[in-house]
Amino acid sequence: MIRVQKINDTTFEVTVEGRTVTTHKVTVSPTYYEELTGGRVPVEVLVEKSFEFLLAREPNTSILRSFDLPVIGRYFPEYKRVIVEMME
């Protein structure tokens, strides 16, 4: 289960319940949010779907504890294309 809690307009705390519970701090700039979603969904949905993307590729214990959302693309070049499709 993925829980996303808004800390402020650009920072979110994400709790992932798996075999081990992990907590992550994620930042999303307004520009990157607009680029990926066109403003069609709440930013919390983008964060949740991004974690679904990550969890399909690695265990929650391997996900960085603190990162900016664009960092995902450095590890998974297909991220941006896939997440944009998920937002449509």
PyMOL Python script that loads the backbone (N, CA, C, O; Angstrom):
from pymol import cmd

cmd.read_pdbstr("""\
ATOM      1  N   MET A   1       0.839  -1.175   0.000  1.00  0.00           N
ATOM      2  CA  MET A   1       0.000   0.000   0.000  1.00  0.00           C
ATOM      3  C   MET A   1       0.890   1.246   0.000  1.00  0.00           C
ATOM      4  O   MET A   1       1.930   1.282   0.657  1.00  0.00           O
ATOM      5  N   ILE A   2       0.464   2.256  -0.742  1.00  0.00           N
ATOM      6  CA  ILE A   2       1.196   3.512  -0.847  1.00  0.00           C
ATOM      7  C   ILE A   2       0.337   4.620  -0.254  1.00  0.00           C
ATOM      8  O   ILE A   2      -0.817   4.800  -0.645  1.00  0.00           O
ATOM      9  N   ARG A   3       0.911   5.364   0.698  1.00  0.00           N
ATOM     10  CA  ARG A   3       0.208   6.527   1.268  1.00  0.00           C
ATOM     11  C   ARG A   3       1.036   7.771   0.995  1.00  0.00           C
ATOM     12  O   ARG A   3       2.234   7.810   1.273  1.00  0.00           O
ATOM     13  N   VAL A   4       0.379   8.787   0.446  1.00  0.00           N
ATOM     14  CA  VAL A   4       1.050  10.044   0.128  1.00  0.00           C
ATOM     15  C   VAL A   4       0.466  11.131   1.011  1.00  0.00           C
ATOM     16  O   VAL A   4      -0.744  11.357   1.016  1.00  0.00           O
ATOM     17  N   GLN A   5       1.327  11.803   1.757  1.00  0.00           N
ATOM     18  CA  GLN A   5       0.889  12.897   2.625  1.00  0.00           C
ATOM     19  C   GLN A   5       1.611  14.171   2.198  1.00  0.00           C
ATOM     20  O   GLN A   5       2.838  14.206   2.107  1.00  0.00           O
ATOM     21  N   LYS A   6       0.832  15.210   1.940  1.00  0.00           N
ATOM     22  CA  LYS A   6       1.392  16.496   1.522  1.00  0.00           C
ATOM     23  C   LYS A   6       1.996  17.211   2.729  1.00  0.00           C
ATOM     24  O   LYS A   6       1.323  17.407   3.741  1.00  0.00           O
ATOM     25  N   ILE A   7       3.261  17.596   2.618  1.00  0.00           N
ATOM     26  CA  ILE A   7       3.926  18.366   3.665  1.00  0.00           C
ATOM     27  C   ILE A   7       3.789  19.855   3.348  1.00  0.00           C
ATOM     28  O   ILE A   7       3.460  20.662   4.217  1.00  0.00           O
ATOM     29  N   ASN A   8       4.047  20.198   2.084  1.00  0.00           N
ATOM     30  CA  ASN A   8       3.793  21.553   1.586  1.00  0.00           C
ATOM     31  C   ASN A   8       3.531  21.446   0.086  1.00  0.00           C
ATOM     32  O   ASN A   8       3.361  20.338  -0.423  1.00  0.00           O
ATOM     33  N   ASP A   9       3.496  22.557  -0.628  1.00  0.00           N
ATOM     34  CA  ASP A   9       3.128  22.514  -2.046  1.00  0.00           C
ATOM     35  C   ASP A   9       4.058  21.676  -2.912  1.00  0.00           C
ATOM     36  O   ASP A   9       3.643  21.195  -3.967  1.00  0.00           O
ATOM     37  N   THR A  10       5.295  21.492  -2.495  1.00  0.00           N
ATOM     38  CA  THR A  10       6.248  20.763  -3.333  1.00  0.00           C
ATOM     39  C   THR A  10       6.859  19.532  -2.668  1.00  0.00           C
ATOM     40  O   THR A  10       7.635  18.819  -3.304  1.00  0.00           O
ATOM     41  N   THR A  11       6.532  19.269  -1.416  1.00  0.00           N
ATOM     42  CA  THR A  11       7.154  18.169  -0.675  1.00  0.00           C
ATOM     43  C   THR A  11       6.097  17.211  -0.145  1.00  0.00           C
ATOM     44  O   THR A  11       5.066  17.623   0.387  1.00  0.00           O
ATOM     45  N   PHE A  12       6.380  15.918  -0.302  1.00  0.00           N
ATOM     46  CA  PHE A  12       5.429  14.886   0.096  1.00  0.00           C
ATOM     47  C   PHE A  12       6.153  13.790   0.860  1.00  0.00           C
ATOM     48  O   PHE A  12       7.298  13.453   0.560  1.00  0.00           O
ATOM     49  N   GLU A  13       5.466  13.241   1.851  1.00  0.00           N
ATOM     50  CA  GLU A  13       5.974  12.082   2.569  1.00  0.00           C
ATOM     51  C   GLU A  13       5.204  10.876   2.058  1.00  0.00           C
ATOM     52  O   GLU A  13       3.973  10.851   2.071  1.00  0.00           O
ATOM     53  N   VAL A  14       5.952   9.880   1.607  1.00  0.00           N
ATOM     54  CA  VAL A  14       5.340   8.682   1.041  1.00  0.00           C
ATOM     55  C   VAL A  14       5.699   7.496   1.926  1.00  0.00           C
ATOM     56  O   VAL A  14       6.872   7.237   2.195  1.00  0.00           O
ATOM     57  N   THR A  15       4.677   6.786   2.370  1.00  0.00           N
ATOM     58  CA  THR A  15       4.878   5.573   3.156  1.00  0.00           C
ATOM     59  C   THR A  15       4.485   4.386   2.293  1.00  0.00           C
ATOM     60  O   THR A  15       3.392   4.346   1.727  1.00  0.00           O
ATOM     61  N   VAL A  16       5.388   3.425   2.200  1.00  0.00           N
ATOM     62  CA  VAL A  16       5.136   2.222   1.413  1.00  0.00           C
ATOM     63  C   VAL A  16       5.123   1.045   2.372  1.00  0.00           C
ATOM     64  O   VAL A  16       6.108   0.773   3.058  1.00  0.00           O
ATOM     65  N   GLU A  17       3.998   0.355   2.409  1.00  0.00           N
ATOM     66  CA  GLU A  17       3.878  -0.824   3.258  1.00  0.00           C
ATOM     67  C   GLU A  17       4.112  -2.060   2.410  1.00  0.00           C
ATOM     68  O   GLU A  17       3.327  -2.384   1.520  1.00  0.00           O
ATOM     69  N   GLY A  18       5.186  -2.729   2.700  1.00  0.00           N
ATOM     70  CA  GLY A  18       5.519  -3.983   2.050  1.00  0.00           C
ATOM     71  C   GLY A  18       5.939  -4.941   3.140  1.00  0.00           C
ATOM     72  O   GLY A  18       5.444  -4.870   4.265  1.00  0.00           O
ATOM     73  N   ARG A  19       6.850  -5.837   2.810  1.00  0.00           N
ATOM     74  CA  ARG A  19       7.390  -6.710   3.846  1.00  0.00           C
ATOM     75  C   ARG A  19       8.028  -5.851   4.935  1.00  0.00           C
ATOM     76  O   ARG A  19       7.949  -6.156   6.125  1.00  0.00           O
ATOM     77  N   THR A  20       8.661  -4.768   4.489  1.00  0.00           N
ATOM     78  CA  THR A  20       9.218  -3.757   5.381  1.00  0.00           C
ATOM     79  C   THR A  20       8.544  -2.435   5.049  1.00  0.00           C
ATOM     80  O   THR A  20       8.377  -2.110   3.874  1.00  0.00           O
ATOM     81  N   VAL A  21       8.155  -1.668   6.057  1.00  0.00           N
ATOM     82  CA  VAL A  21       7.548  -0.355   5.833  1.00  0.00           C
ATOM     83  C   VAL A  21       8.668   0.664   5.640  1.00  0.00           C
ATOM     84  O   VAL A  21       9.605   0.730   6.436  1.00  0.00           O
ATOM     85  N   THR A  22       8.560   1.457   4.573  1.00  0.00           N
ATOM     86  CA  THR A  22       9.555   2.496   4.318  1.00  0.00           C
ATOM     87  C   THR A  22       8.862   3.847   4.177  1.00  0.00           C
ATOM     88  O   THR A  22       7.693   3.931   3.800  1.00  0.00           O
ATOM     89  N   THR A  23       9.612   4.898   4.488  1.00  0.00           N
ATOM     90  CA  THR A  23       9.105   6.263   4.363  1.00  0.00           C
ATOM     91  C   THR A  23      10.070   7.052   3.492  1.00  0.00           C
ATOM     92  O   THR A  23      11.288   6.939   3.633  1.00  0.00           O
ATOM     93  N   HIS A  24       9.515   7.847   2.595  1.00  0.00           N
ATOM     94  CA  HIS A  24      10.307   8.587   1.620  1.00  0.00           C
ATOM     95  C   HIS A  24       9.838  10.032   1.568  1.00  0.00           C
ATOM     96  O   HIS A  24       8.648  10.316   1.705  1.00  0.00           O
ATOM     97  N   LYS A  25      10.784  10.939   1.371  1.00  0.00           N
ATOM     98  CA  LYS A  25      10.458  12.355   1.198  1.00  0.00           C
ATOM     99  C   LYS A  25      10.712  12.692  -0.268  1.00  0.00           C
ATOM    100  O   LYS A  25      11.824  12.528  -0.769  1.00  0.00           O
ATOM    101  N   VAL A  26       9.675  13.164  -0.946  1.00  0.00           N
ATOM    102  CA  VAL A  26       9.755  13.417  -2.381  1.00  0.00           C
ATOM    103  C   VAL A  26       9.393  14.870  -2.663  1.00  0.00           C
ATOM    104  O   VAL A  26       8.415  15.392  -2.129  1.00  0.00           O
ATOM    105  N   THR A  27      10.190  15.512  -3.503  1.00  0.00           N
ATOM    106  CA  THR A  27       9.861  16.872  -3.912  1.00  0.00           C
ATOM    107  C   THR A  27       9.493  16.887  -5.391  1.00  0.00           C
ATOM    108  O   THR A  27      10.071  16.168  -6.207  1.00  0.00           O
ATOM    109  N   VAL A  28       8.511  17.731  -5.710  1.00  0.00           N
ATOM    110  CA  VAL A  28       8.019  17.860  -7.083  1.00  0.00           C
ATOM    111  C   VAL A  28       7.874  19.352  -7.382  1.00  0.00           C
ATOM    112  O   VAL A  28       7.082  20.041  -6.739  1.00  0.00           O
ATOM    113  N   SER A  29       8.630  19.843  -8.346  1.00  0.00           N
ATOM    114  CA  SER A  29       8.501  21.257  -8.705  1.00  0.00           C
ATOM    115  C   SER A  29       7.211  21.463  -9.498  1.00  0.00           C
ATOM    116  O   SER A  29       6.772  20.554 -10.203  1.00  0.00           O
ATOM    117  N   PRO A  30       6.605  22.630  -9.394  1.00  0.00           N
ATOM    118  CA  PRO A  30       5.390  22.916 -10.168  1.00  0.00           C
ATOM    119  C   PRO A  30       5.612  22.749 -11.673  1.00  0.00           C
ATOM    120  O   PRO A  30       4.718  22.294 -12.386  1.00  0.00           O
ATOM    121  N   THR A  31       6.794  23.115 -12.153  1.00  0.00           N
ATOM    122  CA  THR A  31       7.101  22.997 -13.580  1.00  0.00           C
ATOM    123  C   THR A  31       7.110  21.536 -14.020  1.00  0.00           C
ATOM    124  O   THR A  31       6.542  21.196 -15.058  1.00  0.00           O
ATOM    125  N   TYR A  32       7.752  20.672 -13.237  1.00  0.00           N
ATOM    126  CA  TYR A  32       7.827  19.249 -13.590  1.00  0.00           C
ATOM    127  C   TYR A  32       6.443  18.607 -13.504  1.00  0.00           C
ATOM    128  O   TYR A  32       6.079  17.787 -14.347  1.00  0.00           O
ATOM    129  N   TYR A  33       5.681  18.982 -12.490  1.00  0.00           N
ATOM    130  CA  TYR A  33       4.309  18.490 -12.344  1.00  0.00           C
ATOM    131  C   TYR A  33       3.487  18.830 -13.587  1.00  0.00           C
ATOM    132  O   TYR A  33       2.796  17.968 -14.130  1.00  0.00           O
ATOM    133  N   GLU A  34       3.559  20.076 -14.036  1.00  0.00           N
ATOM    134  CA  GLU A  34       2.814  20.509 -15.227  1.00  0.00           C
ATOM    135  C   GLU A  34       3.277  19.756 -16.466  1.00  0.00           C
ATOM    136  O   GLU A  34       2.467  19.348 -17.299  1.00  0.00           O
ATOM    137  N   GLU A  35       4.586  19.577 -16.577  1.00  0.00           N
ATOM    138  CA  GLU A  35       5.159  18.887 -17.732  1.00  0.00           C
ATOM    139  C   GLU A  35       4.626  17.457 -17.849  1.00  0.00           C
ATOM    140  O   GLU A  35       4.330  16.987 -18.948  1.00  0.00           O
ATOM    141  N   LEU A  36       4.505  16.772 -16.715  1.00  0.00           N
ATOM    142  CA  LEU A  36       4.077  15.372 -16.740  1.00  0.00           C
ATOM    143  C   LEU A  36       2.566  15.193 -16.775  1.00  0.00           C
ATOM    144  O   LEU A  36       2.070  14.216 -17.337  1.00  0.00           O
ATOM    145  N   THR A  37       1.832  16.123 -16.184  1.00  0.00           N
ATOM    146  CA  THR A  37       0.384  15.903 -16.029  1.00  0.00           C
ATOM    147  C   THR A  37      -0.484  16.915 -16.757  1.00  0.00           C
ATOM    148  O   THR A  37      -1.672  16.669 -16.968  1.00  0.00           O
ATOM    149  N   GLY A  38       0.084  18.040 -17.141  1.00  0.00           N
ATOM    150  CA  GLY A  38      -0.733  19.102 -17.721  1.00  0.00           C
ATOM    151  C   GLY A  38      -1.739  19.646 -16.724  1.00  0.00           C
ATOM    152  O   GLY A  38      -2.710  20.300 -17.106  1.00  0.00           O
ATOM    153  N   GLY A  39      -1.508  19.376 -15.441  1.00  0.00           N
ATOM    154  CA  GLY A  39      -2.410  19.850 -14.396  1.00  0.00           C
ATOM    155  C   GLY A  39      -3.718  19.080 -14.313  1.00  0.00           C
ATOM    156  O   GLY A  39      -4.652  19.516 -13.640  1.00  0.00           O
ATOM    157  N   ARG A  40      -3.796  17.932 -14.994  1.00  0.00           N
ATOM    158  CA  ARG A  40      -5.051  17.163 -15.063  1.00  0.00           C
ATOM    159  C   ARG A  40      -5.367  16.364 -13.805  1.00  0.00           C
ATOM    160  O   ARG A  40      -6.521  16.012 -13.563  1.00  0.00           O
ATOM    161  N   VAL A  41      -4.349  16.078 -13.010  1.00  0.00           N
ATOM    162  CA  VAL A  41      -4.562  15.279 -11.793  1.00  0.00           C
ATOM    163  C   VAL A  41      -3.866  15.973 -10.629  1.00  0.00           C
ATOM    164  O   VAL A  41      -2.934  16.746 -10.846  1.00  0.00           O
ATOM    165  N   PRO A  42      -4.297  15.715  -9.407  1.00  0.00           N
ATOM    166  CA  PRO A  42      -3.592  16.286  -8.251  1.00  0.00           C
ATOM    167  C   PRO A  42      -2.149  15.779  -8.202  1.00  0.00           C
ATOM    168  O   PRO A  42      -1.858  14.667  -8.643  1.00  0.00           O
ATOM    169  N   VAL A  43      -1.270  16.587  -7.673  1.00  0.00           N
ATOM    170  CA  VAL A  43       0.138  16.208  -7.592  1.00  0.00           C
ATOM    171  C   VAL A  43       0.319  14.931  -6.770  1.00  0.00           C
ATOM    172  O   VAL A  43       1.237  14.154  -7.028  1.00  0.00           O
ATOM    173  N   GLU A  44      -0.551  14.713  -5.786  1.00  0.00           N
ATOM    174  CA  GLU A  44      -0.470  13.480  -4.987  1.00  0.00           C
ATOM    175  C   GLU A  44      -0.651  12.241  -5.859  1.00  0.00           C
ATOM    176  O   GLU A  44      -0.028  11.210  -5.606  1.00  0.00           O
ATOM    177  N   VAL A  45      -1.492  12.333  -6.878  1.00  0.00           N
ATOM    178  CA  VAL A  45      -1.704  11.203  -7.796  1.00  0.00           C
ATOM    179  C   VAL A  45      -0.427  10.940  -8.592  1.00  0.00           C
ATOM    180  O   VAL A  45      -0.043   9.787  -8.789  1.00  0.00           O
ATOM    181  N   LEU A  46       0.226  11.997  -9.044  1.00  0.00           N
ATOM    182  CA  LEU A  46       1.498  11.837  -9.757  1.00  0.00           C
ATOM    183  C   LEU A  46       2.519  11.132  -8.872  1.00  0.00           C
ATOM    184  O   LEU A  46       3.220  10.230  -9.331  1.00  0.00           O
ATOM    185  N   VAL A  47       2.606  11.530  -7.625  1.00  0.00           N
ATOM    186  CA  VAL A  47       3.563  10.913  -6.701  1.00  0.00           C
ATOM    187  C   VAL A  47       3.209   9.442  -6.478  1.00  0.00           C
ATOM    188  O   VAL A  47       4.088   8.580  -6.511  1.00  0.00           O
ATOM    189  N   GLU A  48       1.937   9.156  -6.253  1.00  0.00           N
ATOM    190  CA  GLU A  48       1.515   7.769  -6.033  1.00  0.00           C
ATOM    191  C   GLU A  48       1.806   6.902  -7.253  1.00  0.00           C
ATOM    192  O   GLU A  48       2.338   5.801  -7.117  1.00  0.00           O
ATOM    193  N   LYS A  49       1.463   7.385  -8.438  1.00  0.00           N
ATOM    194  CA  LYS A  49       1.705   6.615  -9.666  1.00  0.00           C
ATOM    195  C   LYS A  49       3.203   6.437  -9.908  1.00  0.00           C
ATOM    196  O   LYS A  49       3.632   5.413 -10.440  1.00  0.00           O
ATOM    197  N   SER A  50       3.991   7.429  -9.520  1.00  0.00           N
ATOM    198  CA  SER A  50       5.445   7.310  -9.658  1.00  0.00           C
ATOM    199  C   SER A  50       5.979   6.196  -8.767  1.00  0.00           C
ATOM    200  O   SER A  50       6.898   5.474  -9.154  1.00  0.00           O
ATOM    201  N   PHE A  51       5.407   6.057  -7.578  1.00  0.00           N
ATOM    202  CA  PHE A  51       5.817   4.960  -6.700  1.00  0.00           C
ATOM    203  C   PHE A  51       5.322   3.616  -7.230  1.00  0.00           C
ATOM    204  O   PHE A  51       6.013   2.609  -7.078  1.00  0.00           O
ATOM    205  N   GLU A  52       4.156   3.580  -7.841  1.00  0.00           N
ATOM    206  CA  GLU A  52       3.707   2.340  -8.485  1.00  0.00           C
ATOM    207  C   GLU A  52       4.700   1.939  -9.570  1.00  0.00           C
ATOM    208  O   GLU A  52       5.053   0.767  -9.700  1.00  0.00           O
ATOM    209  N   PHE A  53       5.146   2.919 -10.345  1.00  0.00           N
ATOM    210  CA  PHE A  53       6.153   2.683 -11.381  1.00  0.00           C
ATOM    211  C   PHE A  53       7.416   2.089 -10.756  1.00  0.00           C
ATOM    212  O   PHE A  53       7.933   1.077 -11.230  1.00  0.00           O
ATOM    213  N   LEU A  54       7.905   2.718  -9.698  1.00  0.00           N
ATOM    214  CA  LEU A  54       9.125   2.244  -9.042  1.00  0.00           C
ATOM    215  C   LEU A  54       8.957   0.845  -8.468  1.00  0.00           C
ATOM    216  O   LEU A  54       9.831  -0.007  -8.629  1.00  0.00           O
ATOM    217  N   LEU A  55       7.836   0.610  -7.800  1.00  0.00           N
ATOM    218  CA  LEU A  55       7.623  -0.686  -7.140  1.00  0.00           C
ATOM    219  C   LEU A  55       7.466  -1.829  -8.136  1.00  0.00           C
ATOM    220  O   LEU A  55       7.656  -2.991  -7.775  1.00  0.00           O
ATOM    221  N   ALA A  56       7.125  -1.519  -9.372  1.00  0.00           N
ATOM    222  CA  ALA A  56       7.068  -2.553 -10.411  1.00  0.00           C
ATOM    223  C   ALA A  56       8.475  -2.954 -10.850  1.00  0.00           C
ATOM    224  O   ALA A  56       8.653  -3.954 -11.545  1.00  0.00           O
ATOM    225  N   ARG A  57       9.476  -2.167 -10.441  1.00  0.00           N
ATOM    226  CA  ARG A  57      10.841  -2.390 -10.895  1.00  0.00           C
ATOM    227  C   ARG A  57      11.834  -2.705  -9.779  1.00  0.00           C
ATOM    228  O   ARG A  57      12.910  -3.244 -10.037  1.00  0.00           O
ATOM    229  N   GLU A  58      11.474  -2.368  -8.538  1.00  0.00           N
ATOM    230  CA  GLU A  58      12.390  -2.612  -7.426  1.00  0.00           C
ATOM    231  C   GLU A  58      11.602  -2.656  -6.121  1.00  0.00           C
ATOM    232  O   GLU A  58      10.501  -2.113  -6.042  1.00  0.00           O
ATOM    233  N   PRO A  59      12.164  -3.306  -5.088  1.00  0.00           N
ATOM    234  CA  PRO A  59      11.470  -3.331  -3.793  1.00  0.00           C
ATOM    235  C   PRO A  59      11.506  -1.954  -3.132  1.00  0.00           C
ATOM    236  O   PRO A  59      12.384  -1.138  -3.415  1.00  0.00           O
ATOM    237  N   ASN A  60      10.551  -1.713  -2.261  1.00  0.00           N
ATOM    238  CA  ASN A  60      10.492  -0.411  -1.585  1.00  0.00           C
ATOM    239  C   ASN A  60      11.761  -0.106  -0.792  1.00  0.00           C
ATOM    240  O   ASN A  60      12.111   1.060  -0.609  1.00  0.00           O
ATOM    241  N   THR A  61      12.441  -1.129  -0.329  1.00  0.00           N
ATOM    242  CA  THR A  61      13.662  -0.908   0.443  1.00  0.00           C
ATOM    243  C   THR A  61      14.817  -0.405  -0.426  1.00  0.00           C
ATOM    244  O   THR A  61      15.821   0.071   0.104  1.00  0.00           O
ATOM    245  N   SER A  62      14.688  -0.506  -1.754  1.00  0.00           N
ATOM    246  CA  SER A  62      15.726  -0.015  -2.668  1.00  0.00           C
ATOM    247  C   SER A  62      15.470   1.410  -3.143  1.00  0.00           C
ATOM    248  O   SER A  62      16.350   2.030  -3.740  1.00  0.00           O
ATOM    249  N   ILE A  63      14.276   1.934  -2.885  1.00  0.00           N
ATOM    250  CA  ILE A  63      13.928   3.287  -3.326  1.00  0.00           C
ATOM    251  C   ILE A  63      14.622   4.296  -2.416  1.00  0.00           C
ATOM    252  O   ILE A  63      14.641   4.141  -1.195  1.00  0.00           O
ATOM    253  N   LEU A  64      15.190   5.330  -3.030  1.00  0.00           N
ATOM    254  CA  LEU A  64      15.862   6.375  -2.250  1.00  0.00           C
ATOM    255  C   LEU A  64      14.930   6.925  -1.181  1.00  0.00           C
ATOM    256  O   LEU A  64      13.722   7.019  -1.395  1.00  0.00           O
ATOM    257  N   ARG A  65      15.481   7.283  -0.045  1.00  0.00           N
ATOM    258  CA  ARG A  65      14.657   7.794   1.063  1.00  0.00           C
ATOM    259  C   ARG A  65      14.239   9.242   0.851  1.00  0.00           C
ATOM    260  O   ARG A  65      13.228   9.687   1.393  1.00  0.00           O
ATOM    261  N   SER A  66      15.018   9.977   0.061  1.00  0.00           N
ATOM    262  CA  SER A  66      14.701  11.377  -0.202  1.00  0.00           C
ATOM    263  C   SER A  66      15.188  11.717  -1.609  1.00  0.00           C
ATOM    264  O   SER A  66      16.355  11.497  -1.933  1.00  0.00           O
ATOM    265  N   PHE A  67      14.291  12.256  -2.450  1.00  0.00           N
ATOM    266  CA  PHE A  67      14.693  12.583  -3.818  1.00  0.00           C
ATOM    267  C   PHE A  67      13.696  13.528  -4.480  1.00  0.00           C
ATOM    268  O   PHE A  67      12.546  13.654  -4.060  1.00  0.00           O
ATOM    269  N   ASP A  68      14.184  14.189  -5.534  1.00  0.00           N
ATOM    270  CA  ASP A  68      13.331  14.988  -6.402  1.00  0.00           C
ATOM    271  C   ASP A  68      12.770  14.046  -7.458  1.00  0.00           C
ATOM    272  O   ASP A  68      13.492  13.183  -7.960  1.00  0.00           O
ATOM    273  N   LEU A  69      11.515  14.195  -7.798  1.00  0.00           N
ATOM    274  CA  LEU A  69      10.862  13.266  -8.721  1.00  0.00           C
ATOM    275  C   LEU A  69      11.632  13.049 -10.031  1.00  0.00           C
ATOM    276  O   LEU A  69      11.681  11.911 -10.498  1.00  0.00           O
ATOM    277  N   PRO A  70      12.235  14.072 -10.650  1.00  0.00           N
ATOM    278  CA  PRO A  70      12.961  13.833 -11.906  1.00  0.00           C
ATOM    279  C   PRO A  70      14.124  12.848 -11.789  1.00  0.00           C
ATOM    280  O   PRO A  70      14.586  12.319 -12.800  1.00  0.00           O
ATOM    281  N   VAL A  71      14.600  12.596 -10.573  1.00  0.00           N
ATOM    282  CA  VAL A  71      15.712  11.658 -10.370  1.00  0.00           C
ATOM    283  C   VAL A  71      15.336  10.257 -10.859  1.00  0.00           C
ATOM    284  O   VAL A  71      16.207   9.494 -11.276  1.00  0.00           O
ATOM    285  N   ILE A  72      14.062   9.919 -10.813  1.00  0.00           N
ATOM    286  CA  ILE A  72      13.631   8.587 -11.262  1.00  0.00           C
ATOM    287  C   ILE A  72      14.110   8.333 -12.687  1.00  0.00           C
ATOM    288  O   ILE A  72      14.540   7.224 -13.007  1.00  0.00           O
ATOM    289  N   GLY A  73      14.040   9.347 -13.544  1.00  0.00           N
ATOM    290  CA  GLY A  73      14.447   9.203 -14.940  1.00  0.00           C
ATOM    291  C   GLY A  73      15.920   8.889 -15.126  1.00  0.00           C
ATOM    292  O   GLY A  73      16.306   8.336 -16.156  1.00  0.00           O
ATOM    293  N   ARG A  74      16.743   9.229 -14.156  1.00  0.00           N
ATOM    294  CA  ARG A  74      18.169   8.897 -14.234  1.00  0.00           C
ATOM    295  C   ARG A  74      18.394   7.392 -14.093  1.00  0.00           C
ATOM    296  O   ARG A  74      19.299   6.826 -14.707  1.00  0.00           O
ATOM    297  N   TYR A  75      17.565   6.763 -13.283  1.00  0.00           N
ATOM    298  CA  TYR A  75      17.685   5.323 -13.054  1.00  0.00           C
ATOM    299  C   TYR A  75      16.848   4.509 -14.037  1.00  0.00           C
ATOM    300  O   TYR A  75      17.206   3.389 -14.400  1.00  0.00           O
ATOM    301  N   PHE A  76      15.734   5.090 -14.456  1.00  0.00           N
ATOM    302  CA  PHE A  76      14.808   4.408 -15.361  1.00  0.00           C
ATOM    303  C   PHE A  76      14.451   5.374 -16.488  1.00  0.00           C
ATOM    304  O   PHE A  76      13.512   6.159 -16.354  1.00  0.00           O
ATOM    305  N   PRO A  77      15.194   5.325 -17.605  1.00  0.00           N
ATOM    306  CA  PRO A  77      14.986   6.283 -18.692  1.00  0.00           C
ATOM    307  C   PRO A  77      13.563   6.291 -19.259  1.00  0.00           C
ATOM    308  O   PRO A  77      13.135   7.292 -19.834  1.00  0.00           O
ATOM    309  N   GLU A  78      12.842   5.209 -19.106  1.00  0.00           N
ATOM    310  CA  GLU A  78      11.471   5.131 -19.633  1.00  0.00           C
ATOM    311  C   GLU A  78      10.445   5.808 -18.730  1.00  0.00           C
ATOM    312  O   GLU A  78       9.274   5.911 -19.096  1.00  0.00           O
ATOM    313  N   TYR A  79      10.867   6.269 -17.557  1.00  0.00           N
ATOM    314  CA  TYR A  79       9.934   6.820 -16.566  1.00  0.00           C
ATOM    315  C   TYR A  79       9.025   7.905 -17.134  1.00  0.00           C
ATOM    316  O   TYR A  79       7.803   7.822 -17.012  1.00  0.00           O
ATOM    317  N   LYS A  80       9.607   8.900 -17.739  1.00  0.00           N
ATOM    318  CA  LYS A  80       8.815  10.045 -18.191  1.00  0.00           C
ATOM    319  C   LYS A  80       7.743   9.615 -19.197  1.00  0.00           C
ATOM    320  O   LYS A  80       6.588  10.028 -19.095  1.00  0.00           O
ATOM    321  N   ARG A  81       8.130   8.788 -20.160  1.00  0.00           N
ATOM    322  CA  ARG A  81       7.171   8.317 -21.167  1.00  0.00           C
ATOM    323  C   ARG A  81       6.047   7.515 -20.513  1.00  0.00           C
ATOM    324  O   ARG A  81       4.872   7.725 -20.814  1.00  0.00           O
ATOM    325  N   VAL A  82       6.407   6.605 -19.629  1.00  0.00           N
ATOM    326  CA  VAL A  82       5.417   5.742 -18.984  1.00  0.00           C
ATOM    327  C   VAL A  82       4.488   6.551 -18.079  1.00  0.00           C
ATOM    328  O   VAL A  82       3.276   6.334 -18.091  1.00  0.00           O
ATOM    329  N   ILE A  83       5.033   7.467 -17.307  1.00  0.00           N
ATOM    330  CA  ILE A  83       4.199   8.217 -16.361  1.00  0.00           C
ATOM    331  C   ILE A  83       3.257   9.155 -17.100  1.00  0.00           C
ATOM    332  O   ILE A  83       2.121   9.352 -16.666  1.00  0.00           O
ATOM    333  N   VAL A  84       3.706   9.734 -18.206  1.00  0.00           N
ATOM    334  CA  VAL A  84       2.818  10.589 -19.007  1.00  0.00           C
ATOM    335  C   VAL A  84       1.650   9.756 -19.538  1.00  0.00           C
ATOM    336  O   VAL A  84       0.508  10.216 -19.535  1.00  0.00           O
ATOM    337  N   GLU A  85       1.932   8.537 -19.992  1.00  0.00           N
ATOM    338  CA  GLU A  85       0.861   7.639 -20.461  1.00  0.00           C
ATOM    339  C   GLU A  85      -0.092   7.297 -19.320  1.00  0.00           C
ATOM    340  O   GLU A  85      -1.302   7.220 -19.533  1.00  0.00           O
ATOM    341  N   MET A  86       0.432   7.091 -18.119  1.00  0.00           N
ATOM    342  CA  MET A  86      -0.410   6.766 -16.963  1.00  0.00           C
ATOM    343  C   MET A  86      -1.314   7.938 -16.582  1.00  0.00           C
ATOM    344  O   MET A  86      -2.381   7.735 -16.002  1.00  0.00           O
ATOM    345  N   MET A  87      -0.897   9.151 -16.902  1.00  0.00           N
ATOM    346  CA  MET A  87      -1.662  10.345 -16.537  1.00  0.00           C
ATOM    347  C   MET A  87      -2.770  10.658 -17.542  1.00  0.00           C
ATOM    348  O   MET A  87      -3.626  11.502 -17.275  1.00  0.00           O
ATOM    349  N   GLU A  88      -2.760   9.986 -18.696  1.00  0.00           N
ATOM    350  CA  GLU A  88      -3.773  10.271 -19.730  1.00  0.00           C
ATOM    351  C   GLU A  88      -5.069   9.552 -19.468  1.00  0.00           C
ATOM    352  O   GLU A  88      -6.017   9.686 -20.242  1.00  0.00           O
TER     353      GLU A  88
END
""", "prot")
cmd.dss("prot")
cmd.show_as("cartoon", "prot")
cmd.util.cbc("prot")
cmd.orient("prot")
